[in-house]
Amino acid sequence: MDQRGLGGRDVRTVDGPGPVRVRCTPPAAAELFEIAVLDTTGGDGEARWHTIGWGVDRGHADSIAEAYVTRPLCPYDEVQVRHNGHLVGVHRRSA
C-alpha cells in the first residue's frame, strides 16, 4: 500500500511488498514545540520575544530552553516553550 507523504515522497507501509521507505521531511509544525527567548538587548530598551528554534517533543524543547538560560556567556532571562500556540513551559535564569 503506497501513501503520499510530506514533500511528495512515496511512503510504503510494511504490509505491502517491496522496500520500506520513511519520510525524510521534518514533522509538521503542529507537532513541534516552539522555543522563544526574551531578548532585552534591543537599542530602544524594549524587550522582545524571538523564536530561536523548535523541539521535536516537550523534553527536547525543555532541554534547549534550559540551556539558553544557564549558558555561561550571555544567558537569556527567560525562555518560553509553546505547543500549537499554547504556553506549556517557562524557564528563567536563576538570580
N, C-alpha and C positions, 0 to 999 in steps of 0.2 A: 504494500500500500504506500503510495507516494503522497507526500503533502508538500505544499508550497510553504517555505519558511521565510523568515525575515531576510531581506536583502536579495530575494529572488533565487535562493539556493534550494535545491531539492533536498528533502529530508525523507529518508526511508525508515520506516518502523521495523522493529525486529521480526515481526510476524511475516514479512514478505521475503522473497528470495533476493539474493544479491547483497552487496556490501551495505553496511550500516553507516550512514553519514550523519553528522550532527551539524547544527548551525555554527557558523564562525562569528556571527554578529553578536554584539553585546545585548543584554536583556533590555526589554522595553523600559522607557523612563519611569513608567508607573511601578516597576519592580525595584527601582533603585532608591537609595537613601541619599538625599541632598545634604551636603556639608557646607555651611556658610559661616564665615568669620566676621566679627565686628572689627572693622578697620577704623582706627582712630588717628591715622597718620595723614589725613587729608589736609591740604593747605588752608582750608576755610574753617578748620576746627570742628567740623561736623563729623560724627561717626556714621559710617555706612556699612550695611551688610553686603558681603560679596560671596558668591558661590565659588568655592575653591576645588570642589571635586564631588565624587559620588562613591558611595559604598554599595557593595553588592548585597549586603544584608546588614541587619542592625549592629551586630558585633563588629563587623568590618568598619562601618561608619563611626561607631563609638571609639574604636581604636585610633582611627585617623584624627578624629576631633580631639581626643585626649593628647595626642602627640603635638597638636598645634598649640595647646595651652600650657604644655610642660616643656617645650623645646627650650634649650639654653639661650639661644640668640633670638631676640625679638618675639617672645611668645605673645599670642593674642589674648586679650582679656576675656573674651567669651566666644564660644563656638556653638552653633545650633545644628541639630540633626533633624531633618524633616522627611516625612514619607507621604507622598501624594498630597503635598501642601500642608500637612498637619505636623505641628511641632511634637517630636517624640523624645527629644533629649537635649539637654543643655550642659555644656562643660564650661567651667570657669577657672581662670588662673587662680591658684591659691595665693593668699596675701602674705 
